[in-house]
Amino acid sequence: MSAVIIAIWHETYACRAAIHRALLTSRCDLRVTKSASGPVGAQVIRIDGECACRDFLIDMVVECHQLLSRRSGELHNPIGAARVHVRLRAAPDWIRQRRTAMGAQARADRIRTGARARGLPDEFHRALLEYLVEEAGSMAVLEDHHELARRLASRCTGEFGGAPEHYLDRVVEGMAVVERQCRSGPRVNAGTAECPEYVTWWERYIERPLGRRPRRTTRAIATLPDGIADPNSGCGLGPIDAGSAEADDRVIAILVETHRDRPEAPAEALRTGIAALVEHGLLAEGPAAVLLSDVSRLTSAARQLSAMC
């Protein structure tokens, strides 16, 4: 089994490197070790570390274990079978599942032949639509709209030639055209079957997933600048040192207080609490706006807040 793990380790190298580039990871602490501490001296494989690529590797190991277990005795080369499975099935499936978990389209390679693409004026705009669909499901860091335009301009150079700066203005104008096209037509359900929420295709597959992309300025509450004070005397709490765990307590206190004011309407109470967190500097406006616009996530968060209270 350890030989299979080593094979999976090497086969996942390219994908793990892509995760590092996307998330601007400067140091990967992923480690795979083995010991004989299992029952009756059996080997135990341990995968640990805090790097984001750890979960990807674990998923690939699980996928290969299931494959080899199902076909035990059939495969003459389990190491080769594991590598092929990772390359052709497990890794692509992982990427598609991660994209759909963000709310984006699972695949972007067929988008140019769809009805929305056919309504666009030319191939440049159809290319922009494909780039936007890909970007919506990317795990790479994305700071703001300007950085998105620069990324799209760079993509244009690979397909149409030239330099990125030559495409910036055209990309900005083109995105407006693509957005108008994608906001037209039938609406799609962004909620659940029990709690449907019908929005435009643009909101469902572009706007909301882009809002879930990680940002360079996204930091834990404990790393926020010092000097955050709560002007709301109703909470009964004074200024805090944002570099301590007390900041987390402040967030919880604000959300619990707003819920107690309106226990009969937990979703509206949570909206009020989120607005208060933004006002107090404990939550950035961008992530707050994304959460407030996502009814299904807001409803789920409201249920969890009600359970806490």
MARRO-183382 format. One record per residue (C-alpha): residue in three letters; chain; x, y, z; residue number from 1. Coordinates in nm, 4 decimals. Layout:
<nodes>
NODE   residu   chaine         c1         c2         c3   num
NODE      ALA        A          X          Y          Z   NUM
...
</nodes>
This chain:
<nodes>
NODE   residu   chaine         c1         c2         c3   num
NODE      MET        A     0.0000     0.0000     0.0000     1
NODE      SER        A     0.2839     0.2423     0.0731     2
NODE      ALA        A     0.4020     0.2068    -0.2888     3
NODE      VAL        A     0.0534     0.3095    -0.4061     4
NODE      ILE        A     0.0605     0.6133    -0.1763     5
NODE      ILE        A     0.3970     0.7166    -0.3191     6
NODE      ALA        A     0.2582     0.6793    -0.6720     7
NODE      ILE        A    -0.0422     0.8967    -0.5834     8
NODE      TRP        A     0.1919     1.1523    -0.4254     9
NODE      HIS        A     0.3881     1.1870    -0.7490    10
NODE      GLU        A     0.0805     1.1793    -0.9734    11
NODE      THR        A    -0.0823     1.4641    -0.7796    12
NODE      TYR        A     0.2249     1.6869    -0.7963    13
NODE      ALA        A     0.0962     1.9089    -1.0793    14
NODE      CYS        A    -0.2442     1.9618    -0.9166    15
NODE      ARG        A    -0.0912     2.0335    -0.5770    16
NODE      ALA        A     0.1457     2.2847    -0.7363    17
NODE      ALA        A    -0.1525     2.4514    -0.9052    18
NODE      ILE        A    -0.3269     2.4806    -0.5666    19
NODE      HIS        A    -0.0147     2.6443    -0.4224    20
NODE      ARG        A     0.0016     2.8962    -0.7083    21
NODE      ALA        A    -0.3674     2.9742    -0.6846    22
NODE      LEU        A    -0.3637     3.0386    -0.3105    23
NODE      LEU        A    -0.0217     3.2088    -0.3109    24
NODE      THR        A     0.1163     2.9403    -0.0790    25
NODE      SER        A     0.4803     3.0138    -0.0048    26
NODE      ARG        A     0.5448     2.7011     0.2039    27
NODE      CYS        A     0.3724     2.3629     0.1916    28
NODE      ASP        A     0.3841     2.1654     0.5168    29
NODE      LEU        A     0.2132     1.8555     0.3767    30
NODE      ARG        A     0.3770     1.5381     0.5072    31
NODE      VAL        A     0.3134     1.1708     0.4380    32
NODE      THR        A     0.4727     0.9304     0.6880    33
NODE      LYS        A     0.4342     0.5653     0.7751    34
NODE      SER        A     0.4850     0.3683     1.0922    35
NODE      ALA        A     0.4250     0.0196     1.2267    36
NODE      SER        A     0.2092     0.1359     1.5160    37
NODE      GLY        A    -0.1078    -0.0267     1.3867    38
NODE      PRO        A    -0.2638    -0.3519     1.5115    39
NODE      VAL        A    -0.0309    -0.6512     1.4915    40
NODE      GLY        A     0.2452    -0.4313     1.3517    41
NODE      ALA        A     0.0401    -0.3195     1.0504    42
NODE      GLN        A     0.1646    -0.0135     0.8652    43
NODE      VAL        A    -0.0145     0.3138     0.9364    44
NODE      ILE        A    -0.0030     0.5926     0.6771    45
NODE      ARG        A    -0.0339     0.9413     0.8215    46
NODE      ILE        A    -0.1096     1.2500     0.6098    47
NODE      ASP        A    -0.0863     1.5755     0.7991    48
NODE      GLY        A    -0.0164     1.9462     0.7584    49
NODE      GLU        A    -0.2200     2.2642     0.7234    50
NODE      CYS        A    -0.1655     2.3276     0.3523    51
NODE      ALA        A    -0.4783     2.3382     0.1355    52
NODE      CYS        A    -0.3389     2.0620    -0.0861    53
NODE      ARG        A    -0.3688     1.8145     0.2030    54
NODE      ASP        A    -0.7411     1.7620     0.1547    55
NODE      PHE        A    -0.6894     1.7086    -0.2176    56
NODE      LEU        A    -0.4283     1.4394    -0.1548    57
NODE      ILE        A    -0.6468     1.2672     0.1042    58
NODE      ASP        A    -0.9394     1.2628    -0.1381    59
NODE      MET        A    -0.7204     1.1078    -0.4069    60
NODE      VAL        A    -0.5985     0.8391    -0.1662    61
NODE      VAL        A    -0.9570     0.7575    -0.0664    62
NODE      GLU        A    -1.0687     0.7416    -0.4304    63
NODE      CYS        A    -0.7848     0.5067    -0.5222    64
NODE      HIS        A    -0.8438     0.2906    -0.2159    65
NODE      GLN        A    -1.2074     0.2456    -0.3176    66
NODE      LEU        A    -1.1075     0.1599    -0.6737    67
NODE      LEU        A    -0.8476    -0.0963    -0.5686    68
NODE      SER        A    -1.0833    -0.2479    -0.3122    69
NODE      ARG        A    -1.3582    -0.2940    -0.5710    70
NODE      ARG        A    -1.1235    -0.4518    -0.8226    71
NODE      SER        A    -0.9058    -0.6495    -0.5858    72
NODE      GLY        A    -0.7612    -0.9483    -0.7656    73
NODE      GLU        A    -0.8411    -0.8091    -1.1116    74
NODE      LEU        A    -0.5564    -0.5605    -1.1410    75
NODE      HIS        A    -0.2087    -0.6849    -1.2256    76
NODE      ASN        A    -0.0579    -0.3377    -1.1749    77
NODE      PRO        A    -0.2346    -0.1576    -0.8865    78
NODE      ILE        A     0.0254     0.1222    -0.8826    79
NODE      GLY        A    -0.0329     0.2023    -1.2488    80
NODE      ALA        A    -0.4091     0.1713    -1.2017    81
NODE      ALA        A    -0.3968     0.4243    -0.9169    82
NODE      ARG        A    -0.1973     0.6738    -1.1228    83
NODE      VAL        A    -0.4292     0.6418    -1.4225    84
NODE      HIS        A    -0.7354     0.6738    -1.1993    85
NODE      VAL        A    -0.6010     0.9946    -1.0423    86
NODE      ARG        A    -0.5085     1.1438    -1.3783    87
NODE      LEU        A    -0.8206     1.0569    -1.5756    88
NODE      ARG        A    -1.1022     1.0346    -1.3241    89
NODE      ALA        A    -1.0387     1.1278    -0.9598    90
NODE      ALA        A    -0.8608     1.4632    -1.0070    91
NODE      PRO        A    -1.0988     1.5948    -1.2795    92
NODE      ASP        A    -1.3986     1.4897    -1.0689    93
NODE      TRP        A    -1.2499     1.6668    -0.7656    94
NODE      ILE        A    -1.2111     1.9876    -0.9659    95
NODE      ARG        A    -1.5684     1.9712    -1.0951    96
NODE      GLN        A    -1.7077     1.9015    -0.7477    97
NODE      ARG        A    -1.5097     2.1890    -0.5982    98
NODE      ARG        A    -1.6404     2.4265    -0.8667    99
NODE      THR        A    -2.0026     2.3248    -0.8123   100
NODE      ALA        A    -1.9533     2.3600    -0.4355   101
NODE      MET        A    -1.8652     2.7255    -0.5025   102
NODE      GLY        A    -2.1853     2.7616    -0.7038   103
NODE      ALA        A    -2.0068     2.7815    -1.0391   104
NODE      GLN        A    -2.0547     2.5759    -1.3530   105
NODE      ALA        A    -1.8764     2.2409    -1.3286   106
NODE      ARG        A    -1.7268     2.2793    -1.6762   107
NODE      ALA        A    -1.6516     2.5758    -1.8978   108
NODE      ASP        A    -1.5319     2.4024    -2.2135   109
NODE      ARG        A    -1.8780     2.3859    -2.3747   110
NODE      ILE        A    -2.0025     2.7285    -2.2760   111
NODE      ARG        A    -1.9202     2.8910    -2.6124   112
NODE      THR        A    -2.1682     2.6688    -2.7950   113
NODE      GLY        A    -2.4569     2.7379    -2.5565   114
NODE      ALA        A    -2.7588     2.9599    -2.6103   115
NODE      ARG        A    -2.6152     3.2504    -2.4096   116
NODE      ALA        A    -2.2933     3.2479    -2.6088   117
NODE      ARG        A    -2.4841     3.2445    -2.9375   118
NODE      GLY        A    -2.6552     3.5668    -2.8326   119
NODE      LEU        A    -2.3208     3.7495    -2.8049   120
NODE      PRO        A    -2.1941     3.9651    -3.0938   121
NODE      ASP        A    -1.8638     3.7931    -3.1765   122
NODE      GLU        A    -1.5983     3.5407    -3.0781   123
NODE      PHE        A    -1.4228     3.7860    -2.8468   124
NODE      HIS        A    -1.7329     3.8195    -2.6299   125
NODE      ARG        A    -1.7911     3.4441    -2.6368   126
NODE      ALA        A    -1.4331     3.3973    -2.5191   127
NODE      LEU        A    -1.4953     3.6460    -2.2369   128
NODE      LEU        A    -1.7993     3.4453    -2.1294   129
NODE      GLU        A    -1.5911     3.1277    -2.1143   130
NODE      TYR        A    -1.3144     3.3036    -1.9204   131
NODE      LEU        A    -1.5706     3.4400    -1.6710   132
NODE      VAL        A    -1.7251     3.0969    -1.6175   133
NODE      GLU        A    -1.3781     2.9542    -1.5518   134
NODE      GLU        A    -1.2865     3.2395    -1.3172   135
NODE      ALA        A    -1.6114     3.2023    -1.1217   136
NODE      GLY        A    -1.5099     2.8526    -1.0128   137
NODE      SER        A    -1.1397     2.9176    -0.9633   138
NODE      MET        A    -0.9870     2.8837    -0.6187   139
NODE      ALA        A    -0.7218     3.1450    -0.6969   140
NODE      VAL        A    -0.6991     3.4630    -0.4921   141
NODE      LEU        A    -0.9020     3.7482    -0.6457   142
NODE      GLU        A    -0.8916     4.0877    -0.4807   143
NODE      ASP        A    -1.1410     4.2997    -0.6749   144
NODE      HIS        A    -1.3085     4.3792    -1.0072   145
NODE      HIS        A    -0.9946     4.5477    -1.1413   146
NODE      GLU        A    -0.7852     4.2385    -1.0811   147
NODE      LEU        A    -1.0506     4.0304    -1.2550   148
NODE      ALA        A    -1.0272     4.2578    -1.5612   149
NODE      ARG        A    -0.6481     4.2215    -1.5637   150
NODE      ARG        A    -0.6749     3.8431    -1.5415   151
NODE      LEU        A    -0.9204     3.8353    -1.8309   152
NODE      ALA        A    -0.6964     4.0642    -2.0352   153
NODE      SER        A    -0.4082     3.8232    -1.9801   154
NODE      ARG        A    -0.6268     3.5372    -2.0948   155
NODE      CYS        A    -0.7074     3.7296    -2.4128   156
NODE      THR        A    -0.3401     3.7527    -2.5066   157
NODE      GLY        A    -0.3109     3.3749    -2.5061   158
NODE      GLU        A    -0.5941     3.3388    -2.7561   159
NODE      PHE        A    -0.5877     3.6585    -2.9596   160
NODE      GLY        A    -0.2255     3.7731    -2.9222   161
NODE      GLY        A    -0.0912     4.1145    -2.8217   162
NODE      ALA        A    -0.0253     4.2530    -2.4741   163
NODE      PRO        A    -0.2625     4.2551    -2.1737   164
NODE      GLU        A    -0.2722     4.6350    -2.1493   165
NODE      HIS        A    -0.4136     4.6514    -2.5020   166
NODE      TYR        A    -0.7195     4.4533    -2.3925   167
NODE      LEU        A    -0.8085     4.6163    -2.0597   168
NODE      ASP        A    -1.0591     4.8723    -2.1911   169
NODE      ARG        A    -1.2059     4.6232    -2.4340   170
NODE      VAL        A    -1.2431     4.3644    -2.1587   171
NODE      VAL        A    -1.4264     4.6088    -1.9294   172
NODE      GLU        A    -1.6665     4.7034    -2.2081   173
NODE      GLY        A    -1.7043     4.3408    -2.3119   174
NODE      MET        A    -1.7895     4.2245    -1.9596   175
NODE      ALA        A    -2.0801     4.4708    -1.9528   176
NODE      VAL        A    -2.2115     4.3209    -2.2782   177
NODE      VAL        A    -2.1742     3.9661    -2.1476   178
NODE      GLU        A    -2.3451     4.0585    -1.8202   179
NODE      ARG        A    -2.6456     4.2086    -2.0001   180
NODE      GLN        A    -2.6813     3.8945    -2.2086   181
NODE      CYS        A    -2.6519     3.6633    -1.9074   182
NODE      ARG        A    -2.9006     3.8639    -1.7010   183
NODE      SER        A    -3.1657     3.8124    -1.9687   184
NODE      GLY        A    -3.3733     3.5029    -2.0296   185
NODE      PRO        A    -3.5286     3.2542    -1.7873   186
NODE      ARG        A    -3.4259     3.2635    -1.4243   187
NODE      VAL        A    -3.2634     2.9691    -1.2475   188
NODE      ASN        A    -3.3084     2.8340    -0.8959   189
NODE      ALA        A    -3.0206     2.9328    -0.6675   190
NODE      GLY        A    -3.1914     2.7903    -0.3597   191
NODE      THR        A    -3.3260     2.4456    -0.2870   192
NODE      ALA        A    -3.6352     2.2542    -0.3892   193
NODE      GLU        A    -3.7873     2.3294    -0.0472   194
NODE      CYS        A    -3.6809     2.6936    -0.0473   195
NODE      PRO        A    -3.6423     2.8050    -0.4109   196
NODE      GLU        A    -3.4809     3.1354    -0.5029   197
NODE      TYR        A    -3.4990     3.2321    -0.8689   198
NODE      VAL        A    -3.2248     3.4628    -0.9906   199
NODE      THR        A    -3.0620     3.5438    -1.3222   200
NODE      TRP        A    -2.8083     3.3074    -1.4723   201
NODE      TRP        A    -2.5425     3.5766    -1.4220   202
NODE      GLU        A    -2.6114     3.6038    -1.0496   203
NODE      ARG        A    -2.6247     3.2279    -1.0018   204
NODE      TYR        A    -2.3158     3.1185    -1.1927   205
NODE      ILE        A    -2.0908     3.4274    -1.2158   206
NODE      GLU        A    -2.1626     3.6952    -0.9578   207
NODE      ARG        A    -2.2076     3.4825    -0.6480   208
NODE      PRO        A    -1.9207     3.2359    -0.7096   209
NODE      LEU        A    -1.6862     3.5277    -0.7838   210
NODE      GLY        A    -1.7860     3.6768    -0.4492   211
NODE      ARG        A    -1.6759     3.3555    -0.2774   212
NODE      ARG        A    -1.3234     3.3716    -0.4156   213
NODE      PRO        A    -1.0534     3.4206    -0.1487   214
NODE      ARG        A    -0.8906     3.7627    -0.1189   215
NODE      ARG        A    -0.5464     3.8758    -0.0097   216
NODE      THR        A    -0.7103     4.0967     0.2501   217
NODE      THR        A    -0.9148     3.8110     0.3959   218
NODE      ARG        A    -0.7704     3.7584     0.7412   219
NODE      ALA        A    -0.8799     3.6026     1.0662   220
NODE      ILE        A    -1.0426     3.8386     1.3127   221
NODE      ALA        A    -0.7423     3.8044     1.5438   222
NODE      THR        A    -0.5180     3.9613     1.2767   223
NODE      LEU        A    -0.7274     4.2721     1.2200   224
NODE      PRO        A    -0.5645     4.6094     1.3045   225
NODE      ASP        A    -0.5647     4.7193     1.6647   226
NODE      GLY        A    -0.7964     4.9854     1.7964   227
NODE      ILE        A    -1.1322     4.8391     1.6942   228
NODE      ALA        A    -1.3976     4.9766     1.9244   229
NODE      ASP        A    -1.7672     4.9056     1.9502   230
NODE      PRO        A    -1.9751     5.2256     1.9330   231
NODE      ASN        A    -2.2877     5.0262     2.0212   232
NODE      SER        A    -2.3233     5.0676     2.3937   233
NODE      GLY        A    -2.6227     4.8338     2.3891   234
NODE      CYS        A    -2.3863     4.5361     2.3868   235
NODE      GLY        A    -2.2340     4.6509     2.7124   236
NODE      LEU        A    -1.8789     4.5868     2.5900   237
NODE      GLY        A    -1.5945     4.8328     2.5743   238
NODE      PRO        A    -1.3025     4.8626     2.3287   239
NODE      ILE        A    -1.1205     4.5379     2.2557   240
NODE      ASP        A    -0.7745     4.4316     2.1540   241
NODE      ALA        A    -0.8443     4.2783     1.8120   242
NODE      GLY        A    -0.5249     4.0765     1.8386   243
NODE      SER        A    -0.6822     3.8602     2.1106   244
NODE      ALA        A    -0.9518     3.5943     2.1248   245
NODE      GLU        A    -1.1869     3.8570     2.2691   246
NODE      ALA        A    -1.2603     3.9709     1.9135   247
NODE      ASP        A    -1.4305     3.6381     1.8434   248
NODE      ASP        A    -1.6362     3.6835     2.1584   249
NODE      ARG        A    -1.7412     4.0272     2.0330   250
NODE      VAL        A    -1.8691     3.8815     1.7061   251
NODE      ILE        A    -2.0704     3.6160     1.8877   252
NODE      ALA        A    -2.2067     3.8715     2.1355   253
NODE      ILE        A    -2.3298     4.1016     1.8579   254
NODE      LEU        A    -2.4998     3.8199     1.6659   255
NODE      VAL        A    -2.6607     3.6725     1.9778   256
NODE      GLU        A    -2.7837     4.0174     2.0886   257
NODE      THR        A    -2.9496     4.0889     1.7537   258
NODE      HIS        A    -3.1108     3.7445     1.7540   259
NODE      ARG        A    -3.2569     3.7997     2.1004   260
NODE      ASP        A    -3.4137     4.1238     1.9775   261
NODE      ARG        A    -3.6042     3.9363     1.7027   262
NODE      PRO        A    -3.6166     3.5636     1.7876   263
NODE      GLU        A    -3.9297     3.5212     1.5751   264
NODE      ALA        A    -3.7429     3.6301     1.2587   265
NODE      PRO        A    -3.3937     3.4703     1.2734   266
NODE      ALA        A    -3.2995     3.5537     0.9130   267
NODE      GLU        A    -3.3806     3.9228     0.9561   268
NODE      ALA        A    -3.2007     3.9242     1.2909   269
NODE      LEU        A    -2.8931     3.7781     1.1240   270
NODE      ARG        A    -2.9096     4.0468     0.8529   271
NODE      THR        A    -2.9094     4.3114     1.1256   272
NODE      GLY        A    -2.6195     4.1376     1.2998   273
NODE      ILE        A    -2.4119     4.1210     0.9815   274
NODE      ALA        A    -2.4715     4.4903     0.9197   275
NODE      ALA        A    -2.3535     4.5604     1.2750   276
NODE      LEU        A    -2.0363     4.3558     1.2206   277
NODE      VAL        A    -1.9572     4.5592     0.9094   278
NODE      GLU        A    -2.0241     4.8841     1.0945   279
NODE      HIS        A    -1.7893     4.7804     1.3760   280
NODE      GLY        A    -1.5124     4.6778     1.1372   281
NODE      LEU        A    -1.5355     4.3084     1.2238   282
NODE      LEU        A    -1.6468     4.1955     0.8765   283
NODE      ALA        A    -1.5486     4.3238     0.5320   284
NODE      GLU        A    -1.8259     4.4643     0.3123   285
NODE      GLY        A    -1.7584     4.2297     0.0188   286
NODE      PRO        A    -1.8087     3.8959     0.2003   287
NODE      ALA        A    -2.1029     4.0478     0.3907   288
NODE      ALA        A    -2.2762     4.1458     0.0661   289
NODE      VAL        A    -2.2231     3.7977    -0.0786   290
NODE      LEU        A    -2.3737     3.6318     0.2297   291
NODE      LEU        A    -2.6697     3.8703     0.2404   292
NODE      SER        A    -2.7476     3.8010    -0.1253   293
NODE      ASP        A    -2.7308     3.4227    -0.0835   294
NODE      VAL        A    -3.0667     3.3270     0.0658   295
NODE      SER        A    -2.9877     2.9565     0.1122   296
NODE      ARG        A    -2.6616     3.0251     0.2988   297
NODE      LEU        A    -2.8264     3.2990     0.5043   298
NODE      THR        A    -3.1125     3.0671     0.6012   299
NODE      SER        A    -2.8686     2.7943     0.7037   300
NODE      ALA        A    -2.6596     3.0399     0.9085   301
NODE      ALA        A    -2.9763     3.1740     1.0755   302
NODE      ARG        A    -3.0741     2.8216     1.1807   303
NODE      GLN        A    -2.7294     2.7678     1.3331   304
NODE      LEU        A    -2.7510     3.0998     1.5165   305
NODE      SER        A    -3.0947     3.0036     1.6550   306
NODE      ALA        A    -2.9500     2.6755     1.7809   307
NODE      MET        A    -2.6707     2.8673     1.9596   308
NODE      CYS        A    -2.9188     3.0943     2.1304   309
</nodes>
